[in-house]
Amino acid sequence: MDKLMDNRWFIKGLALVLAVLLYSSIPHPGKKVTDVYVPGGEKTEVIADFPVKAYYDTENLVVSGIPDSVDVTLKGPITHVQTAAALKNFEVYIDLRNVKIGRQKVKFKVRDLSDKIDAAIKPEYVYVTAQEKVTKEFRVDPEYSRSQIADGYSAGDPVAEPNKVKVTGAKSLIDRISYVKATILENQQLKETLSKSADIQVLDKNLNKLDVSVVPASVKVTIPVKENSKKVPISVVQKGNPPAGVTIEKVEPETREAVITANDDVLKNTDHVRVEVDVSKITDNTTLNLPVIISNGVTKVNPQMVKVKVTVSKEEEKTVSKVPIELRGLPSDFEAEIDDPNNQMINILVNGPSAALKSITSKDFQVYVDLSNLDEGVHEVNIHVEGPSDLDWKPDQSSAKITIKNNA
């Protein structure tokens, strides 16, 4: 031992061993003395509908067949799988940067996922079709349903603003375009011009919607709507008979025309509207407020009510006296004398409006007896009266007694 203790190399080695033992006996500042390493378990978890990204030349190509999402199965340490499933901070993608025109099979890839996790994608592959991207301008065809227009109204041609749009898509789809429409759908019946935004629909000849992009995606469509109307005269129709002693002189509406609204066919066949005046109870001059009556198919009339002025005259009775009786048809070799009435005159009782009776005189009547083909002797003959046709009149005597003599 003395020799070893005198050896300097032995002393150096012993000091090194003691230093190591001393260091190992001091607790490490970042480690608990109670921590014990235990191997972790594994977990498998499926993430459904995980979004897919695609990388390709979007300026010049259109790629179809790329699914929006896939199912991803993660397998690995529990903590890593749980974190990835919760945060979804990785990416599933397909790399089409070197894609060729046509149909081809490509594989899904995953990145930004821990290398301790295995990822399985379902489906693993997908078939995509790459086509040339084309942009073409088309005219917009605005449209609407005629059933949206209210009765009595008509619509002109709809107008789209702007009237052209740019459609972008695969060349094969652009070549199939037959219609570019902007359709207005309204629940209410239109009675005035309507302007409304309408989405653009791009359709093929079978009216199938095509998967293309449109700029702008919607346009303003204006449907001009107006009333179908025209002016027609107002006819006055008298109903019933006036009371006894009353004459309807004049029936005049204050308004002589009305504006009616209807469909074109009804307007063509309607040439008037009417008001009906019941004269059975009218005894004096009066003004009535009456409804305008329209025919079937007319949806509106203006005015709806019309004032009608009714002018009447009441009948009076007047006696026209001393109307002479004229002898007619007497042969030249005979003479005749009126025995009854002995004054050779009659009276005529006249009924009519007072205004007409004021001016009536005996000169307005022709009274005569016809003596044609009568022989000598005494005869009773009918008295004939001719007078104004717009008045009622009656002679006070209907026959006369005549004596005829022969002058030979």
C-alpha positions in Angstrom: 0.0 0.0 0.0 2.9 2.4 0.8 4.3 1.8 -2.6 0.9 2.4 -4.2 0.4 5.5 -2.2 3.7 6.8 -3.3 2.8 6.2 -7.0 1.5 9.5 -8.4 -0.5 7.7 -11.2 -2.3 5.6 -8.6 -3.2 8.8 -6.7 -4.5 10.5 -9.9 -6.7 7.5 -10.8 -8.2 7.2 -7.3 -9.0 10.9 -7.3 -10.8 10.5 -10.6 -12.9 7.6 -9.2 -13.8 9.6 -6.1 -14.8 12.6 -8.3 -17.1 10.4 -10.4 -18.8 8.9 -7.4 -19.3 12.3 -5.8 -20.9 13.7 -9.0 -23.3 10.8 -9.3 -24.5 11.2 -5.8 -25.7 14.8 -6.4 -29.5 14.9 -7.6 -29.9 16.1 -11.3 -31.9 19.5 -11.3 -34.3 18.4 -14.2 -35.1 14.9 -13.1 -37.2 13.7 -10.2 -35.6 10.9 -8.2 -39.0 9.1 -8.3 -39.4 9.1 -12.2 -39.3 5.6 -13.6 -39.2 4.8 -17.3 -42.1 2.7 -18.5 -42.5 1.8 -22.3 -45.7 3.6 -23.8 -48.6 1.8 -25.5 -49.8 2.2 -29.1 -53.1 3.5 -30.5 -54.9 3.3 -33.8 -57.5 6.0 -34.7 -59.5 6.7 -37.9 -60.1 10.3 -39.0 -63.1 10.3 -41.4 -63.5 12.9 -44.1 -60.1 14.5 -43.8 -59.7 17.2 -46.4 -57.5 16.7 -49.5 -55.3 19.3 -51.1 -54.2 19.1 -54.7 -51.2 20.9 -56.2 -51.3 21.6 -59.9 -51.2 24.4 -62.5 -54.6 25.9 -61.8 -54.0 28.7 -64.3 -53.9 26.4 -67.3 -55.4 23.1 -66.2 -58.7 21.7 -64.9 -58.4 18.4 -63.0 -61.5 16.4 -62.2 -61.9 13.3 -60.1 -60.1 14.7 -57.0 -62.2 13.8 -53.9 -62.9 16.5 -51.3 -61.9 14.2 -48.5 -60.5 10.8 -47.6 -60.4 8.6 -44.5 -57.0 8.5 -42.7 -56.0 5.8 -40.2 -53.2 6.8 -37.7 -51.2 4.2 -35.8 -48.4 5.0 -33.3 -47.8 6.0 -29.7 -50.9 7.0 -27.9 -49.9 10.6 -27.1 -48.7 11.2 -30.7 -51.8 9.8 -32.3 -54.2 11.6 -29.9 -52.4 14.9 -30.6 -52.4 14.5 -34.4 -56.1 13.4 -34.4 -57.1 16.4 -32.2 -55.1 19.1 -34.0 -55.2 17.7 -37.5 -52.0 19.6 -38.1 -50.8 17.5 -41.0 -51.7 17.4 -44.7 -53.1 14.8 -47.1 -52.4 15.8 -50.7 -51.8 14.7 -54.2 -49.0 16.1 -56.2 -50.1 16.9 -59.8 -47.4 19.4 -60.7 -46.2 17.1 -63.4 -49.6 15.8 -64.4 -50.2 15.0 -68.1 -53.3 15.7 -70.1 -55.7 12.8 -69.8 -56.7 10.2 -67.2 -54.2 8.8 -64.8 -53.7 7.1 -61.4 -52.2 9.1 -58.6 -51.3 8.2 -55.0 -52.3 10.2 -51.9 -49.4 11.5 -49.8 -49.1 12.7 -46.2 -46.7 15.4 -44.8 -46.2 17.3 -41.5 -47.0 14.1 -39.6 -44.7 12.8 -36.8 -42.3 10.1 -38.1 -43.4 8.0 -35.1 -46.9 7.7 -36.6 -47.9 5.4 -39.6 -50.7 6.8 -41.8 -52.9 4.7 -44.1 -55.2 6.5 -46.5 -58.4 5.1 -47.9 -58.6 5.1 -50.8 -54.8 4.8 -51.4 -55.1 5.9 -55.0 -57.4 7.9 -57.1 -58.0 8.3 -60.9 -58.0 11.9 -62.1 -58.5 13.5 -65.5 -56.5 16.6 -66.5 -57.8 18.9 -69.2 -56.9 22.2 -70.8 -58.6 25.1 -69.0 -60.6 27.3 -71.3 -62.4 30.6 -70.7 -65.2 31.7 -73.1 -67.7 34.6 -73.2 -71.4 33.7 -73.4 -74.6 35.8 -73.7 -77.0 35.5 -70.8 -80.6 34.4 -71.5 -82.8 35.9 -68.8 -86.1 34.2 -68.2 -89.2 34.0 -66.0 -92.5 32.1 -65.8 -95.5 33.7 -67.4 -97.6 32.4 -64.5 -95.8 34.9 -62.3 -97.6 37.8 -64.1 -100.9 38.9 -62.5 -104.2 38.8 -64.5 -104.7 42.0 -66.4 -101.0 42.7 -66.7 -98.4 41.9 -69.4 -94.6 41.6 -69.3 -92.1 42.6 -71.9 -88.8 40.9 -72.7 -86.6 40.6 -69.6 -83.2 42.3 -69.6 -80.0 41.0 -68.0 -77.3 43.4 -66.8 -74.5 42.6 -67.7 -75.8 40.6 -70.6 -72.6 38.6 -71.0 -70.5 36.5 -68.6 -67.2 34.6 -68.8 -67.3 30.9 -68.3 -64.2 28.9 -67.3 -63.8 25.2 -67.2 -62.5 22.1 -68.9 -62.6 22.4 -72.7 -64.9 19.4 -73.0 -67.4 21.1 -70.7 -67.2 24.4 -72.5 -67.9 22.7 -75.8 -71.1 21.2 -74.3 -72.6 24.5 -73.2 -76.0 25.1 -74.8 -77.7 27.5 -72.4 -76.5 30.2 -70.0 -79.6 31.3 -68.1 -80.5 33.7 -65.3 -83.9 32.7 -64.0 -86.2 34.9 -61.8 -88.5 33.0 -59.4 -91.1 35.0 -57.5 -93.8 33.7 -55.2 -96.1 36.7 -55.6 -98.0 37.8 -58.7 -96.2 40.6 -60.4 -98.1 43.9 -61.0 -95.1 46.2 -61.6 -91.6 46.1 -63.1 -89.2 43.9 -61.1 -85.4 44.1 -60.9 -83.7 41.3 -59.0 -80.4 39.5 -58.8 -80.4 36.0 -60.4 -77.7 33.3 -60.3 -76.2 32.1 -63.5 -76.9 28.5 -64.6 -74.8 26.9 -67.3 -76.5 23.9 -68.9 -76.0 21.4 -71.7 -78.6 20.6 -74.4 -80.3 18.2 -72.0 -80.5 20.9 -69.3 -77.9 19.2 -67.2 -75.9 21.6 -65.0 -72.2 21.8 -65.9 -69.4 22.1 -63.3 -67.8 25.4 -64.5 -67.0 28.7 -62.9 -68.8 31.9 -64.0 -67.8 35.5 -63.7 -69.9 37.3 -62.6 -71.8 34.5 -60.8 -75.0 36.5 -60.8 -76.6 39.3 -62.9 -79.4 41.8 -62.4 -82.6 40.8 -64.3 -85.3 43.3 -65.0 -88.8 42.2 -66.0 -90.9 45.2 -67.4 -94.5 44.8 -66.3 -97.5 47.0 -67.2 -101.3 47.0 -67.0 -103.3 45.8 -70.1 -105.8 48.6 -70.3 -107.9 50.7 -72.7 -110.7 53.3 -72.7 -114.2 52.2 -73.5 -117.5 54.1 -73.4 -120.0 53.8 -70.5 -123.4 52.7 -71.8 -126.5 53.5 -69.7 -129.2 50.7 -69.6 -132.7 51.5 -68.3 -134.4 48.8 -66.3 -138.0 48.6 -65.4 -140.8 51.0 -66.3 -141.3 54.5 -64.8 -144.4 55.0 -62.5 -147.6 56.0 -64.1 -147.6 59.7 -65.1 -143.8 59.9 -65.1 -141.8 60.1 -68.3 -138.0 59.6 -68.4 -136.8 62.5 -70.5 -133.0 61.9 -70.2 -130.5 59.7 -68.5 -126.9 61.0 -68.6 -123.7 59.8 -66.9 -121.3 62.5 -65.7 -118.4 60.3 -66.9 -118.8 58.9 -70.3 -115.6 56.7 -70.5 -113.9 54.2 -68.3 -110.5 52.5 -68.3 -110.6 48.7 -68.1 -107.8 46.3 -67.3 -107.8 42.7 -68.7 -105.8 40.2 -70.7 -105.2 41.0 -74.4 -107.9 38.6 -75.6 -110.5 40.1 -73.3 -109.6 43.7 -74.2 -110.1 42.9 -77.9 -113.6 41.6 -77.3 -114.7 44.3 -74.8 -116.1 47.5 -76.4 -118.0 49.1 -73.5 -119.0 48.9 -69.9 -122.4 49.7 -68.5 -124.4 51.2 -65.6 -127.9 50.0 -65.0 -130.6 52.5 -63.9 -133.8 51.2 -62.4 -136.4 53.7 -63.3 -139.3 51.9 -61.7 -139.1 54.1 -58.6 -138.0 57.4 -60.0 -140.6 60.1 -59.8 -138.5 63.3 -59.8 -135.2 64.6 -61.2 -132.4 62.9 -59.4 -128.7 62.0 -59.5 -127.7 58.4 -58.7 -124.3 57.0 -57.8 -124.1 53.7 -59.6 -121.5 50.9 -60.0 -119.9 50.3 -63.3 -120.7 46.8 -64.5 -117.9 44.9 -66.3 -117.9 41.7 -68.3 -116.2 38.4 -67.4 -112.4 38.6 -67.7 -112.1 42.3 -66.9 -110.1 42.6 -63.7 -110.3 46.3 -63.0 -112.3 49.3 -64.1 -111.7 53.0 -63.3 -113.9 54.7 -62.2 -115.8 52.0 -60.3 -118.7 54.3 -59.5 -120.4 56.8 -61.8 -122.9 59.6 -61.1 -125.9 59.4 -63.4 -128.4 62.3 -63.8 -132.0 61.3 -64.5 -134.3 64.0 -65.8 -138.1 63.2 -65.7 -141.3 64.9 -66.6 -144.7 64.2 -65.1 -147.6 63.7 -67.4 -150.6 66.1 -67.4 -154.0 66.1 -69.0 -155.3 68.8 -71.3 -158.4 69.2 -73.4 -158.1 70.6 -76.9 -161.5 72.0 -77.6 -163.4 72.7 -80.9 -161.5 70.7 -83.3 -163.5 70.8 -86.6 -164.6 67.6 -88.3 -163.7 67.4 -92.0 -165.9 65.6 -94.6 -163.9 63.4 -97.0 -164.8 61.2 -99.9 -168.3 62.8 -100.7 -169.3 62.6 -104.4 -169.7 66.0 -106.1 -173.5 65.5 -106.8 -174.2 64.9 -103.1 -174.2 67.1 -100.1 -173.8 66.2 -96.4 -174.7 67.6 -93.1 -173.4 66.6 -89.7 -176.3 66.1 -87.3 -174.2 65.0 -84.3 -172.2 66.7 -83.1 -174.4 69.5 -84.1 -171.6 72.1 -84.0 -169.5 69.8 -86.3 -166.6 69.9 -83.7 -165.2 67.5 -81.1 -162.9 67.8 -78.1 -159.7 65.8 -77.7 -158.3 64.8 -74.3 -154.5 64.8 -74.5 -152.1 63.2 -71.9 -148.3 64.0 -71.9 -145.5 66.0 -70.4 -146.5 69.4 -69.3 -143.9 71.0 -71.5 -145.3 69.4 -74.6 -148.9 70.1 -73.6 -148.2 73.8 -73.3 -147.8 74.2 -77.1 -150.4 71.8 -78.3 -153.4 73.3 -80.2 -156.3 72.2 -82.4 -154.1 72.8 -85.4 -152.0 69.8 -84.3 -154.9 67.4 -85.0 -156.7 66.3 -88.2 -160.3 65.1 -87.5 -162.4 63.7 -90.4 -165.1 61.3 -91.4 -164.9 59.2 -94.6 -168.1 59.4 -96.7 -166.8 57.3 -99.7 -169.4 54.9 -101.2 -172.2 56.2 -99.0 -175.7 56.8 -100.5 -178.5 59.2 -99.7 -179.8 59.0 -96.2 -178.7 59.1 -92.6 -175.5 57.3 -91.7 -173.4 56.8 -88.5 -169.7 56.9 -89.4 -166.4 56.6 -87.4 -164.5 59.8 -86.5 -160.8 59.5 -87.5 -158.2 61.5 -85.7 -154.5 62.2 -86.6 -152.2 63.9 -84.2 -148.8 64.0 -82.5 -147.3 60.5 -82.1 -145.4 61.3 -78.9 -148.6 62.1 -77.0 -151.5 60.1 -75.8 -154.9 61.5 -76.9 -158.5 60.5 -77.2 -161.5 62.2 -78.8 -164.5 62.8 -76.6 -166.7 61.3 -79.4 -165.8 58.3 -81.6 -168.6 58.5 -84.2 -170.8 61.1 -86.0 -174.3 61.1 -87.5 -174.4 62.3 -91.1 -177.3 63.1 -93.4 -176.5 62.8 -97.1 -178.7 64.4 -99.9 -178.7 64.1 -103.6 -178.4 67.5 -105.4 -179.6 66.3 -108.8 
